[in-house]
Amino acid sequence: MTAPSSTVIAIDDDPAVREALGSLLRSVGLQVRLFASVAEFLKAGRPEGPTCLVLDVRLPGRSGLDFQRDLASANISLPVIFITGHGDIPMSVQAMKGGAIEFLTKPFRDQDLLDAIHLGLTRDRSRLENERTVAALRARFDSLTPREREVMALVVTGRLNKQIAGDLGVSEITVKVHRGQVMRKMGASSLPDLARMADKLKLTAEESQSS
């Protein structure tokens, strides 16, 4: 199964700018989708795979900065590069504070845009890989019994088998059995490995008891 390819989304209400962006990005082998407004993009939907958004600041309807705030409010992670012919310092500060990768004033150097896009796609690729890793870990964690989850949460805090037995009111041999099952089901090669998994899952003792 091949991974979805990277896509650059460009939103600009100027047809000439859209055409120029499309030609530039395709010339370096990037897949690109062009839209005249935020509403048009939302209707089409976000593609699968790593994505980067090249966004004009001034657009009909929702402006680029408005859309950046919308994404943040919805907790949607999408790397944003702003382009504008009407930029000013307060606008660029607002964009960068909102997490934009770059704020480019037209006319800008093609290489500056391509460098920013490369960074954005790299970040989104890492985010997707991390999400897949966490989803796989969550599936393994969900395969544990409630008692195994309790044991895992205590093991990764550095508690000894004897201490865990006292905490849970069971025998030390029972803790050893559960601990072995946890290591096997989670696919952990060592205690530090298991601790890293728990950290990725943001596992707490309270969660292990309520899961």
N, C-alpha and C positions, 0 to 999 in steps of 0.2 A: 504494500500500500504506500503510494508516494505522498509526501507531505504537500499540502496546498502551497501554491507559489505565492511570492510576495506581490502586493498590489499597492500602488500609490493612488490615492484619491485626491483629485485636484478640483477645488470648488472656486470658480471665478466667474463673475457675470459678464466679463469681456470675452466675446468669441475669439478674438485675435490672440488674447493671452492664453486661453484654453488650448487653441490650436498649437501655439508655440510650445506650451508645456508638454502637450501630448507628443509632439515631434521630438523634443529634447529627451524625454524619458524613454520613449520607444527606441531612440537611437543608441541608448546604452543598455538595451535589453530588459528594461523594466516594464512590467504590466501596469497599465494606467487606465483609470476610469475618470471621465470628465463630467462635471456637473456645473450648472449655472447658478444654483442656489442650494442652501442647506435643506430646504424642503424636498428638492429633487433628489438629493442624496439619501435622505431619510426614507423616501418612498422606495428607492432601489435596495436599500439595506447594505449592511457591512459585509464585505466578502470574507471568506474563510482565509486562514493563513495570515502571516505577518502583514500588517497594514500601516501606512503612514499617510497623514492628511496634510496636504498643501492647501492652505486656506487664505483667501483674500479677507482683509479686515472689513472692508465695506461691501456689503452684499444686500440685495433686495430681501426684505423680510428680516429674518434673524441675521444679525451681523456675525462676523467671524468671532469676535470677542464674546458675544452673547452665546454662541454655540460652544465655545470653550468652557464657559461657565456651566452650560447645560450638561456637558459631558462629565464635568467634575461633580456636579450635584447628583448625577445618576451613577456615580462611581464607575464610569466607563473609561478604561485606560486606552487612549488612542494618541500616539505621538503626533504633535501638531507643529507645523512650520507655517508661520505667517508670512504672507507677501502683501505689500501695499504700495500704492502710489501716493498715499496721503498720510504717511506715518509721522508721528511726533514722539518725543521722549516719554511723556506720561503713558501713551498708548503702548509703546514697546515695553515699558516697565510693567504695566498691567499684564501684558501677554506673557512675559517671562516669569512673573510671579505666579501666574496660573499654570506654569509648567511647560510652556512652549520650548521647543528645542532651538528655534532660531526665529528672528524677526528681520526679514529682508525687505529693503526699500527698493522699489522698481526705479530704474533698471538695475538689476543685480547680476553678478557674475554667475554664469551657468554652473561653474564648479562649486561655488558656495552653496547653491541649492542642492546639487547632487551630493555634496559632503553631508549636509544636514539630513537629507533623505536616507542616506546610507546609515547614519547614526540612528535615525528613527526606526528604520526597519530592523536593525540589529537589536535595539531595545525591545521592540515588540516580539521579535523571534524568541528572545530570552524569556519574556513574560509568558508566552505560550508554552514554552518548554517547561517552565516552572509549574504552570497550571496543570500540565499533563502529569508531571512528577507527583504533585500533591494529590491529584485525583487517584493515581495508582496507589499511593500510600494510604489514602483514606479508604480505598476498597479493602486493602489488607487489614487496616485497623478495624473496619466494620466486621471482618471475619473472626475477630477475637471474641471470646465469651466475656460477659460482664466482669468476671473475676480476673481474667487475663488482662483486661484493660486497667483494672485497679492495680495489678501487680506491675504492669508496664509503667504507669504513671509514677509509682513509687521507686521502681528500679532506676529510672533515668534521673531521679534526684540524688542518687548516690546511696540510697538506703541499702543496708546489708540484708541478706535473706532473713537472718534472725530478727532484725528490727521490723522488717515487713511482716513476718509471721506474727509478731506482737501487735502490730498495727491492725492487722486483719483478723486476729483471733484464730489463726490456723497453725498447723505444724510447719516446721521449717522445710521438711521434705515436700509438703504440698506446694510451698512457695517455689522450691527448686523445679518441680514438675511444670508449674504454670510459667515460670521464667523460661524454661526450655521451649515450651509451646509458643510463647511470645516471640522468641528469637527466630524460631523456625517459620512461623506464619508471616512475620514481618520481613523475613529475608535479611535479617541483620547479622553481620559477621562478627560484631563486637559490641560492647556496651557503648563506646563512643558513637558507633554507627547507629545504634538504636536511639541514642540521645539526639543525634542530628535529625532523625526521622520525627521524633516527638516535637522537636523545635519547628520543623517545617509544617507539622500539623497544628502547631500552636496548642499542643496538648497540655492540659492542666489536670490536676487531681479531681477538680470538680466536674470537668467534662467527662473524664473516664468513668465517673460514677453515674452520670446522667445519660451517657450514650447508650 
